[in-house]
Every structure is written in structure tokens, then in C-alpha cells.
Amino acid sequence: SIALFLIAIRIYIVLLLSPIISGQFINTECGGESYAQNSTYRSNLNTVLNALSSDTRITYGFYNLTAGQGPNRVSSLVTCRGDAPLGTCRACVNNSAQLLPQACPGQTMAFGYSEYCTIFVSNNFTYGTVQDYPVFQLVNHGTTVADVSGFNRSLQGLLNTLINQAASGNAEKKYAAGEVNITGNGGKLYGLVQCSPDLDRRSCIECARGVPMPNFTSSGVRSAEPSCYVQYDVSPFFGNVPNVALPSPPSPPLPLNTSPAGSAGNETCLCGL
């Protein structure tokens, strides 16, 4: 009946959006040094994560906020997938910022990969340089490629085109997606390449070309690093991202903590580069 069909559609939409709304990470990686929960580093981390959760100024899906100085400096690198609508992007960033301390408690390096955004924080990171660790890979083992030679020719041609297109982006977005016909197959191959916009053209190309691919006999692979992201598949996966309603304005972020004069190494200064 029509009623049952509508119910089924609603259930499908809920299942489709649940990973975005719940903020579940597909993968996380933790490392670096340890910090105490009452430390200056944790205070700086809270400042950055609160600012990420509450930001309503950025509309292009790239965040690079920092707080603190010296070994207590917290740097963040957050990139939404280039085809994610603003509401979906902000929901992903907000959820990721809330979940990251739980995923990597007490560790200065944390990387979280979600369907529509990545988040990376560290006390040992310089903007404008390729951050190629950690790396996360997901391989579609359900289907293997029959004509490996023709598939690889099509794949390499597509990725080379997309890498150059993404690298030609601006300081707000370095993203490209496209499709090609698979040589000798008759099917299509879809690809997506994205770099964090703090990278220049040369560094973006270096990062994207250096992304390790498990093999080229699988019909789909996604590989995520803090500075770049590469994905291909024989099924379309980009350009049809659901738009999650913008969340209600969050509570005001915690006040910035400032240290007494003469202790500059512990200052907390929120800066967006």
C-alpha cells in the first residue's frame, strides 16, 4: 500500500542519514604524546573543538583553527567533502569535534574519518605541509575487476585528470570529481580527489599521488589522509549528498583561558589561519 511505501521511504532516509547525524566515525587513529585531563593542552583542545562546533562563519567546508603556544599548541585540520551541502558539512564537523576526545582520550594526535568530513588535531603539525599520516583505506571486496589492464588505464587517466583539477583549486576548496568510460568494458568509473586548501598546487599533487592504493583489481577504493582524500568506484557516489538541516545555534563556547604574564608558553590564543 501507499502507506507502507511511505513508511519504508522514511525508514530508508533515517538509515541513510543516521551516520551523519550520529557522527559515527568510519575510522579513527590516535597517537602522539599523552596529556592529562587537567592540562593546558586539554584546555587548548577544548577551545579548538568548541570553536569548531559553534562556527557559523565558514561556508566553504575547511577549518584550520589553532590555540596555544609551544608544546601545548593545538592545531586542527578539518575538511568537508567537496560535494557536501553546508548543513551536512556543519553537522559532520560538529559531531566529529564532540566525538574526537572520546575516540582518542589523552593523546595529542587524533584523526577521525567520517563519510562527509575528516578531522585532525595535533601538537606537531605545520599548515601548508603534507600531512600523510595517519592513512585510512577501505576496499570494496564485493566485486573484482575482470579486465585489469583496461580498468587500470581508465583509472589512471581519470585520477591524473582529477588530481590536476583539484590541485588547481583555490584557498577555500581543492576538489574534483568526474567519471570515464572503462576501456573495453562498457561500464563507467567514478572518481573523487580532494586536498586540504592549505596546500599549494605542487603539495596537493604530491599528496594525492602519494596516497597508497591497496591494489587496482578492486572495483572501489577510498583512501583518506589528513591532507588529501582519493576515492574511486564503479558505482556513482558523489554529487547526491543529502542535505542535513543546519543545527540549532550551540551554546556559547567556553571562555578562552589566558595565562599570567610571563608564561607565554601556556597562552591560549584561538587563531584561524
N, C-alpha and C positions, 0 to 999 in steps of 0.2 A: 504494500500500500504506500501511498504518498507519505503518510505519517512516519512509517518505518524508514522510508528512504531518507527523510529529513533528519531523523534521529541518527541514522548511520552517518550522514554527512557531518553532523555536529560532532559525533564521536571521532570521526576521522580528523577534523580540524583540531580538536583538542589534543589528539595524539601527535599531530604534526607540529603544533606549537609548544607542546609541553617541554621539550628540551630547551627551547628559547626562554620560556617563562620561568622554568625552574632553575635555569642557569647551570645545568649539569655540564661538567667538563667532559669532553671526549677523552682527554688525556691531560695529565699533569706531570711535571718533572720538578724536583726540588734539589737544592744543593747549596753550595757556598758555605759560609760560616754560620755558627749558631748565635742567637741573640736571646736575651732574657725578656720576658713579657713586660717587665717594668723598665726596660732600657730606653735610651734616647732613640735607638734605631727603630724600635717598635712604635714610639711616638711619631717619628717621621713617616713610618709606613702608614700609620693610621691617617695622617694628614693627607698623604697622596691618595690613598684609597677612598677617603671621604670626598675628596675633591673630584675624583673620577665619577663617583656615584651621583654627585649633585650637579655636575656640569651641564649647563643648558646652552652654552655659547657655541661650542664646537658643533658644526653641522656637516663636516666632511669625513668623519669617521677615523680621525687619527689624533691620539693623545700622547703627549710626552711630558709629563709633569715630574718635577723633582722637588725634594725637600731635604734640608740638612747640608752639612759640610763634612769633608774628610771621610773617615771610615763609617760615619753614621749617615752619609748621604744615601738617599733612596731615589733611584731613577726608575721611571716607568716607560714602557713602550707598549702602546695598545693600538691595535689596528682592526677596524671592522672590514669585513669582506666588501669589496668594491660595489657589489650589486645589492647590498643590504639596505633597505629603506631606513630612514632616520630613526623611526620608532624602534625597529628591530635592533638596530645598532646600539642605541642607548640602553635598551633592555639587556642586551648581551653584556655591555660594559658594566652596567650597574650590578648585575648578578655575578659577573666574574670578580669584580672588586670585593664583593661581600664574601665570596667563597674562597678566594685565594689564601687568606691566612689560615683557614681551616684545612685546606689541602696541603699546605706547606708550613705547619706551625714551627716557629723558632728557627727558620732557615732564611738566610738573606737572599738567596736566589730562588725565584719561583716562576714557572712558566705554565700557563693554562691555555689549552686549545679547546674552543667551542665551535659549534657549527658555523657561526657567523662572526666570530671575533677571536683574536688572540691577545693575551695579556702577559707581560713580562716585567718583573721587577728585580733589581739587583743593586748592590753597592759597588759593583765593579764593572761599569759599563759606560761607554762614551758614545754620545749621539753622533750620527754620521759615519759610524764604522759598522761593518757587517757583523751581526751577532748571529752566528750559525749554530749555536748550541744553547739549549737542547734542540733536538730534532725529533719530530714525531711522524710516523708513517702508518698509513692504513691502506691495505691492499685488498682489492676485490678478488677473492679466490673463487668466486662462483663461476666465472667464465674465463676460459683461456683463449688466447689468440690462435687461430688456425694458420693464417699466412703471416708468420712473424716478420719476414722481410718487408712485405708491403706495408704492414702495420707500422713497423719502425720507421720507414721512410716518411709515412704520413705524419707520425707522431713527432719526429724530429723537425720536420718542416713547420708544423703547427707551433711547437714550443719555441722555435727560433723566432718566428714572427711575433708571438705574444710577448716574449722576453724583451724584444726591441721596442714594442709598443708600450709595454709597462714602464720600461726604463725612460721613455720619453715623456712621462707624466710630469706633473708639477709638484710643488712643495706641499700640496694638500692630498694628492692621490696619485699613486703609481699602480695602475690596474689595467689589465686587458683580458678579454675573453673572446673566444671565437670557435669556429668549427671548420672541419675539412672533410672531404670525401676520402674514405680509406682506399688506398690503392689496391685494385684487384678484388675488392670486397663488395662494394656497392653500398656499404653502410657509412655512417658518419662517426667522426671522432670529435669530442668536445674538450676544450682545454681552458685553463684559467691560470694566470700568473699575476702575482701581486708582490710589491716590495713596500716596506715602510717608507714614507715620503722623506724621512731624514737622510736617506741615501741619495747620492748623486747618481747620474746615469751609469757611470762605469761600475760603481759599487753594486747597484741594483743588478746589472748584468752578471757580475761576479757571483753575487749571492744566488740568483735564480739558476744559473748554470751549474753551480756547485751543489745544489740540492740533490742529495743521494736518492736514486730511484732503485727499489729492490730488484726489479727486473722489467723487461719490456715485453713480457709474454702475458701479462695480466691485462685484462680489459679496462681496469680502472685503478688508479693510484692517487692518493693525496699525501703530500709531504709538507709539514709545517715547521718553520723555524721562527724565532722572534723577529727576524728582519725580512723574511720572504716566505711565500707560500706558492706551491705549484700543485695543480690537480688536473688529471685528465680522466675521461671515461667515455665509453661507447654510448652511454645514455645521457641525455641533457640534464644538467644540474645547476645551471646558473640562469639568472635573469628572471626567475619566477619565485623570488623570496617573499614569504608572507610578511605583511607589514603589521607589526605588533603596535597597539596603541601606546602612545607616549605615557610613561608612568606619571603618577601624581608628583608634584614637587616634593622632594625629600626634605627631611628635617635639616636645619642648618648644620654645616659641618662643624666638627669640634674646633674650638679656637686654636690658633697657632700657638705653639709653645716657644717661647724665646728664652734663651739662657742669659744669665747675668753677663755684664760687660767683662771682657777679658777671657771669655770661654767660647771663642768663635767656632771651635771645632764641634760644638754641640748645638749650634744655632739651627733653628728650623725656619727655612725660608721657602715658601711654595713658589716655584718658578715654572713657567711653561716656555719651552724653547721653540 
